[in-house]
């Protein structure tokens, strides 16, 4: 998310593509308020401009309806006293000859993915406990904090995994593939002609492009469809944008 200050008057606005003001944005605005005011500019207020999630496009784009301007002056002043200590702490980190000893954790992607993730995660193999399908992130880090990184280190009798997750771990450890032929047969036997094979692509722009659409609404912009009337008929192809 890009923060853009406007200094046409001493009331800066910071633009965010989100639909609400979060604590992360308050901290961001507070740091920028601290920097600006310590540069000799006397700010009267500070606001964050974010997308109005109630706006639906109808005709020409109405940017006054699309965006909401929300003053965060009071929240910024409340957070401001913490900034000098934080600035000193970060300067000490920069000036230190050693890399901070901070292990990986949920903080690596909260609130955003860290730019140093590629460095700090070098000890994690390409396929690890972090690749277990639909396993809660906290459970993944619980395993990691127990020293369990590779799938063959998992004690399945002591680890709470669902049947599909157990199957995934066992298949990786044994180097085998699992194909449930009976389940596939049951599925295909339940199909009836004609069959339609549809593939489509969508976009979800922050700024609505079409009348009747809203911010981030998923809109189909192209599709590919194959139709098979009977088990012996040729496929009929259709597509569009």
Secondary structure, DSSP 4 states (H G I P E B T S, - for coil): -------SSSEEEEE-SSSS--HHHHHHHHHHHHHHHTTT---SEEEEEEE-TT-B--SS--HHHHEEEEE-HHHHHHHHTTHHHHHHHHHHHHH-SS------SGGGGSSS--TTHHHHTTTS-SSSGGGSTT--HHHHHHHHHTT--SGGG--TTTS---HHHHHHHHHHHHT-----HHHHHHHHHT--SSEEEEEEEEE--SS--STT-BTT--EEEEEEEEEESSTTSPPEEEEE-
